[in-house]
Amino acid sequence: MTPFERRTRACQERLADADADATVLFPSRNLLYLSGFDEEPAERHLLFFVPREGAPVFLVPDLYETQVRAESWVADVRTWSDDDDPRDALDGVVSDLDLAGGRVLVDDTMWARFSQDLRAALPDADFGLASEVVAPLRAQKDDAELDALRRAGATVDRAVERVRDMGADAVGMTENELAAEIERLLADEGGEGIPFGPLVGSGPNGAMPHHSHGDRVIESGDPVVLDFGTVVDHYPSDQTRTVVFAGEPPAEFAEVHGVVQAARTAAVETVEPGVTAGDVDRAAREVIEEAGYGDRFIHRTGHGVGLDVHEEPYIVAGNDRELEVGNVFSVEPGVYLPDEFGVRIEDLVVVTDDGAELLNDTDRGWRC
């Protein structure tokens, strides 16, 4: 049994627990997770039906049939041609699966035109969101996912070391130029794409947590926030380091960097099965608050990472969700002093039987 089939069977168990009759997916991370087939959304009806019992069904344009059969474990692949009305084929599938009057969970990101066609085909059904059953599965990574995440982490580690080795050569570059060089290095180290554009925040730009990159020239003594990742076998890495490529930083910088480093360590050391996501956030936040920078830590401590670079579990105050073995998430406390500089340090962790496994292992200090 492939990992995709195992996940689909687990999804069916959750459908039963949720008293739902089926989930219907379209091209999305959820579709890839359950079927193994990866495609971008398009104008044609391409839907994947997972009933509570029995075999799942693909409904695809006939030009996709060979591709779906080659890339997916699913045997029941039904097609329609461009000369057909896909809604007729849709009616046939929902009738065969006996979904009339049932409870159907649709992909959270399904385009409105397709969800509206489903509603028209099932006027008496009760609709909900697929995340009800799929999100808990995706939050607990299996061995195949962890292998990909480890390889993605090692790839970005190698690129991070090469960026640090630039040292004084980075001074005089613009943020845009450094971001482009980071993308080149990620590809050179075996990355298969990027989950988000590199964030390069130099000097005062680093005080904006989601500053991407711009035409500011990196100067000697600038703290530079570097947040980037790559993708391996569909799974991303995500790592942040704050460095000074050359020269001496502002007087307060070393203190702030030490506080953020201590907050990261405290949060990672809190991780184990049974503690809550909120407990991890609190561990980081208490360190920063005790140092007097609590009002400058302006975002959650972390987010789950999987097929999406932001997914459950979210490491945020008040989240009472208990961590489970196989959860993967970022720990990324930060302190941001407007018009001066910012500091963020981020690693990905896996919840293990007795604590946390780090997926990043590069220097967390600020000197290059």
Stockholm file with secondary structure:
# STOCKHOLM 1.0

chainA/1-368         MTPFERRTRACQERLADADADATVLFPSRNLLYLSGFDEEPAERHLLFFVPREGAPVFLVPDLYETQVRAESWVADVRTWSDDDDPRDALDGVVSDLDLAGGRVLVDDTMWARFSQDLRAALPDADFGLASEVVAPLRAQKDDAELDALRRAGATVDRAVERVRDMGADAVGMTENELAAEIERLLADEGGEGIPFGPLVGSGPNGAMPHHSHGDRVIESGDPVVLDFGTVVDHYPSDQTRTVVFAGEPPAEFAEVHGVVQAARTAAVETVEPGVTAGDVDRAAREVIEEAGYGDRFIHRTGHGVGLDVHEEPYIVAGNDRELEVGNVFSVEPGVYLPDEFGVRIEDLVVVTDDGAELLNDTDRGWRC
#=GR chainA/1-368 SS CCHHHHHHHHHHHHHHHTTCSEEEECSSHHHHHHHSCCCCCCSSCCEEEEESSSCCEEEEEGGGHHHHHHHCCCCEEEEECTTSCHHHHHHHHHHHTTCTTSEEEECTTCCHHHHHHHHHHCTTCEEEETHHHHHHHHHSCCHHHHHHHHHHHHHHHHHHHHHHTTGGGGTTCBHHHHHHHHHHHHHHTTCCCCSSCCEEEEGGGGGSTTCCCCSCBCCTTCEEEEEECCEETTEECCEEEEEECSSCCCTTHHHHHHHHHHHHHHHHHHCCTTSBHHHHHHHHHHHHHHTTCGGGCCSCSEEECSSSSSEEEEECTTCCCBCCTTCEEEECCEEEETTTEEEECBEEEEEETTEEEESCCSCCSSBC
#=GC SS_cons         CCHHHHHHHHHHHHHHHTTCSEEEECSSHHHHHHHSCCCCCCSSCCEEEEESSSCCEEEEEGGGHHHHHHHCCCCEEEEECTTSCHHHHHHHHHHHTTCTTSEEEECTTCCHHHHHHHHHHCTTCEEEETHHHHHHHHHSCCHHHHHHHHHHHHHHHHHHHHHHTTGGGGTTCBHHHHHHHHHHHHHHTTCCCCSSCCEEEEGGGGGSTTCCCCSCBCCTTCEEEEEECCEETTEECCEEEEEECSSCCCTTHHHHHHHHHHHHHHHHHHCCTTSBHHHHHHHHHHHHHHTTCGGGCCSCSEEECSSSSSEEEEECTTCCCBCCTTCEEEECCEEEETTTEEEECBEEEEEETTEEEESCCSCCSSBC
//
